[in-house]
Amino acid sequence: MELVERVYRMTKVFPAEEMYGLSSQLRRAAVSVPSNIAEGQARRSKAEFLRFLSIAQGSRAEVETQTLIAERLGYVSKQQISEIVLLLEEIAKMLHTLRAKLTTNH
């Protein structure tokens, strides 16, 4: 959820022409991360939960790529990028650990 908040704050300053472009893409991908975790957890099977965690990991990677694109285009500062990239790395580790625990616990 923190990722979503940061992405929304970051994209507020994007140029107006990006409202339906990169800004929208970034926001959708960021919202997808916690949404897929929640949806997967609400499913009744471990296999489905694992599948949704994988989708969340893909969305996390999408946010990372799009954030780096925003940096290359000069839309955000290096400081903002650093903070979000650190958060994305932390989320990747958490998702990996959760997936590992689900696959080893029978």
C-alpha positions in Angstrom: 0.0 0.0 0.0 2.9 2.3 0.7 4.1 1.7 -2.9 0.7 2.9 -4.2 0.8 6.0 -2.1 4.3 6.9 -3.3 3.6 6.2 -6.9 0.4 8.4 -6.8 2.4 11.2 -5.1 5.3 10.8 -7.7 3.0 10.9 -10.7 1.2 14.0 -9.6 4.0 16.1 -10.9 4.3 14.3 -14.3 3.5 16.5 -17.3 -0.2 16.8 -18.2 0.3 14.9 -21.4 1.3 11.9 -19.4 -2.0 11.7 -17.5 -3.2 8.9 -19.8 0.2 7.5 -20.6 3.0 6.6 -18.2 1.3 8.1 -15.2 -1.8 5.9 -15.7 0.3 2.8 -16.4 2.4 3.3 -13.3 -0.6 3.8 -11.1 -2.4 0.8 -12.4 0.7 -1.4 -12.0 1.3 -0.1 -8.4 -2.3 -0.8 -7.4 -2.1 -4.2 -8.9 0.6 -5.3 -6.5 -1.4 -5.2 -3.2 -4.6 -6.0 -5.0 -3.2 -9.3 -6.4 -1.8 -10.2 -3.0 -5.2 -9.6 -1.4 -7.1 -11.5 -4.1 -4.7 -14.5 -3.9 -4.9 -14.7 -0.2 -8.7 -14.7 -0.4 -8.7 -17.6 -2.7 -9.3 -21.1 -1.3 -6.2 -22.8 -2.6 -2.5 -22.4 -2.1 -1.9 -22.9 -5.9 -4.1 -19.9 -6.6 -2.5 -17.8 -3.9 0.9 -18.6 -5.5 -0.3 -17.7 -8.9 -1.6 -14.3 -7.7 1.7 -13.7 -5.9 3.5 -14.3 -9.2 1.2 -11.7 -10.8 2.0 -9.3 -8.0 5.7 -9.9 -8.6 5.2 -9.1 -12.3 3.4 -5.9 -11.5 6.2 -4.9 -9.1 8.7 -5.4 -11.9 6.5 -3.3 -14.2 6.4 -0.4 -11.7 10.2 -0.6 -11.4 10.7 -0.4 -15.2 8.2 2.4 -15.6 9.8 4.3 -12.7 13.2 4.1 -14.4 11.6 5.3 -17.6 10.1 8.3 -15.7 13.6 9.0 -14.4 15.2 8.8 -17.9 12.5 11.3 -19.1 13.4 13.7 -16.3 9.9 13.5 -14.6 11.2 12.6 -11.2 14.3 13.3 -9.0 17.0 10.7 -8.3 16.0 10.9 -4.6 12.4 9.8 -5.4 13.7 7.1 -7.7 16.1 5.8 -5.0 13.3 5.6 -2.4 10.9 3.8 -4.7 13.5 1.4 -6.0 14.5 0.5 -2.4 10.8 -0.1 -1.6 10.4 -2.2 -4.7 13.4 -4.3 -3.7 11.9 -4.8 -0.2 8.6 -5.9 -1.8 10.4 -8.3 -4.1 12.1 -9.9 -1.1 8.8 -10.2 0.8 7.0 -11.8 -2.1 9.9 -14.2 -2.7 9.9 -15.2 1.0 6.1 -15.6 1.1 6.2 -17.8 -2.1 9.0 -19.9 -0.6 7.1 -20.5 2.7 3.9 -21.4 0.8 5.8 -23.9 -1.4 7.7 -25.6 1.5 4.8 -25.8 4.0 2.5 -28.6 3.0 
